[in-house]
Amino acid sequence: MSDRAGGARRYLVSRKNIAGMVGALAGVGLHLAGVIGDVWPVVAVGLYGVGALVGPADPAASPRLTDALRYDAAALLTRITPRSEALPAGTVPAVRRIVQVMGLVLDRLDEVGDRPADRAAAPERLALAAEIVRVDLPMCLDTYLGRTPSTSAERAAGEFVAQLHLIAAAADRLAAEVPDIHVQRAEDLTRELRRRHGEP
């Protein structure tokens, strides 16, 4: 659905439109009751305008969890960039790659397909994405950056690299599980064309 069509649909069910419609119906009711004559269309339009203007605004929509997770992932990158010198070699690109994969997962979760299995699995997959972005990555970074001076730097770096490897593997598995709706639609169309027209 285009942005324009989506905006029109949202307005049709908005509180302001409903208040305007009530006003317009009141104008029609006044005409049917004999209070106003042939000018009733103008009165109805005027009452619609008044109702739409004074009608209550819809409550602000809370941000989607996918958007909040994108923000958290971006904040994580912003946090580690100035401290890149304090992190083991190769770990900043590893974190960036994990965040990139999670962005792909979140984009796909925004457009869950029509297949019942995909819809049923979406909440669990979103919970896994939240765990990676909000728990696993921050905890690994905090543990490494918060180590005491007596901790072996080499051992801490090895543990940090191993942790990032495990998180990257989990992110890749999740990305493989969350279907790309555009690929699904293309495959469905190919199957339908084969069914109708046969193999070329």
C-alpha positions in Angstrom: 0.0 0.0 0.0 1.3 3.4 -0.9 1.9 6.1 1.7 -0.9 8.2 0.2 -3.4 5.3 0.4 -2.2 4.4 3.9 -2.7 8.1 5.0 -6.2 8.2 3.5 -7.1 4.9 5.2 -5.8 6.2 8.6 -7.8 9.4 8.2 -11.0 7.5 7.4 -10.9 5.7 10.8 -9.5 8.7 12.7 -11.4 10.4 15.5 -11.5 13.7 13.6 -13.2 12.1 10.6 -15.7 10.3 12.8 -16.6 13.6 14.6 -17.0 15.3 11.2 -19.3 12.5 10.0 -21.4 12.9 13.1 -21.7 16.6 12.4 -22.7 15.9 8.7 -25.3 13.4 9.8 -26.7 16.0 12.2 -27.1 18.4 9.2 -29.0 15.7 7.3 -31.1 15.1 10.4 -32.0 18.8 10.6 -33.1 18.8 7.0 -35.2 15.7 7.5 -36.8 17.3 10.6 -37.7 20.3 8.5 -35.4 22.7 10.4 -33.4 23.6 7.3 -34.5 23.6 3.7 -32.6 23.2 0.4 -29.3 24.5 1.9 -28.9 21.3 3.9 -25.8 20.1 1.8 -23.9 23.3 2.7 -24.9 22.9 6.3 -23.9 19.3 6.4 -20.5 20.1 4.9 -20.1 23.0 7.3 -20.9 20.8 10.3 -18.5 18.1 9.0 -15.8 20.7 8.9 -16.6 21.9 12.4 -16.7 18.4 13.8 -13.4 17.5 12.1 -11.7 20.6 13.5 -12.9 20.3 17.1 -12.8 16.5 17.2 -10.2 14.8 19.4 -6.9 13.8 17.8 -6.0 10.1 17.7 -3.5 9.1 20.4 0.1 9.0 19.2 1.1 5.6 18.0 3.8 4.0 20.1 6.9 3.0 18.1 7.1 -0.5 16.8 9.5 -2.8 18.6 11.4 -3.3 15.4 12.0 0.5 15.2 13.1 0.6 18.9 15.5 -2.3 18.3 17.0 -0.5 15.3 17.5 2.6 17.5 19.2 0.5 20.2 21.5 -1.2 17.6 22.5 2.2 16.2 23.1 3.5 19.7 25.4 0.5 20.4 27.5 1.4 17.3 27.6 5.0 18.4 28.8 3.9 21.8 31.6 1.7 20.6 33.0 3.9 17.8 34.9 6.3 20.1 36.3 3.3 22.0 37.4 1.3 19.0 41.0 1.6 20.1 40.2 -0.1 23.4 38.6 -3.1 21.6 40.5 -6.1 20.2 41.4 -5.9 16.5 38.5 -7.0 14.2 35.8 -6.8 16.9 34.3 -3.4 15.8 33.7 -4.7 12.2 32.3 -7.9 13.8 29.8 -5.9 15.9 28.9 -3.8 12.8 28.2 -7.0 10.9 26.0 -8.4 13.6 24.0 -5.1 13.7 23.7 -5.2 9.9 22.4 -8.7 10.0 19.9 -7.8 12.7 18.8 -4.8 10.6 18.0 -7.3 7.8 16.1 -9.5 10.2 14.1 -6.5 11.6 13.3 -5.4 8.0 11.9 -8.8 7.2 10.0 -9.0 10.5 8.3 -5.7 9.5 6.8 -7.5 6.5 5.8 -10.9 7.9 4.4 -13.1 5.1 0.9 -14.5 4.7 2.0 -18.0 5.5 0.5 -19.1 8.9 3.8 -20.7 10.0 5.7 -17.4 9.4 3.0 -15.4 11.4 3.1 -17.8 14.2 6.9 -17.7 14.5 7.2 -13.9 14.2 6.9 -13.1 18.0 9.5 -15.7 18.9 11.9 -14.4 16.2 11.3 -10.9 17.3 12.1 -11.9 20.9 15.4 -13.5 19.8 16.3 -10.3 17.9 15.6 -8.2 21.0 17.8 -10.6 23.1 20.7 -10.2 20.7 20.4 -6.4 20.4 19.5 -5.6 24.0 21.1 -8.3 26.1 23.8 -10.3 24.4 25.8 -7.6 22.6 25.7 -5.0 25.4 26.6 -7.6 28.0 29.6 -8.7 26.0 30.8 -5.2 25.5 30.2 -4.2 29.1 32.0 -7.3 30.4 35.1 -6.6 28.2 35.3 -2.9 28.7 34.5 -3.2 32.5 37.3 -5.7 33.2 39.7 -4.9 36.0 43.3 -3.9 35.3 44.5 -7.3 36.8 42.6 -9.2 34.2 44.7 -10.7 31.4 44.1 -8.6 28.4 44.9 -11.5 26.0 42.5 -13.8 27.8 39.7 -11.1 27.9 40.2 -10.4 24.2 39.9 -14.1 23.4 36.7 -14.5 25.4 35.3 -11.3 23.7 36.1 -12.6 20.3 34.5 -16.0 21.1 31.4 -14.3 22.4 31.0 -12.2 19.3 31.5 -15.3 17.2 28.6 -17.1 19.0 26.3 -14.0 18.7 27.1 -13.7 15.0 26.3 -17.3 14.4 23.0 -16.9 16.3 22.2 -13.7 14.2 23.0 -15.6 11.0 20.7 -18.5 12.0 17.9 -16.1 12.8 18.4 -14.3 9.4 18.1 -17.7 7.7 14.9 -18.5 9.5 13.1 -15.3 8.8 11.8 -15.5 5.3 12.2 -12.7 2.8 8.6 -11.9 1.8 9.7 -10.6 -1.6 11.5 -13.8 -2.4 8.5 -15.8 -1.2 6.2 -13.8 -3.5 8.5 -14.3 -6.5 8.6 -18.1 -5.8 4.9 -18.2 -5.4 4.4 -16.4 -8.7 6.9 -18.7 -10.5 4.9 -21.7 -9.2 1.6 -20.2 -10.3 3.0 -19.5 -13.7 4.4 -23.0 -14.0 1.0 -24.4 -13.0 -0.8 -22.3 -15.6 1.6 -22.3 -18.5 3.9 -25.3 -17.8 7.6 -25.4 -18.0 9.1 -23.2 -20.8 
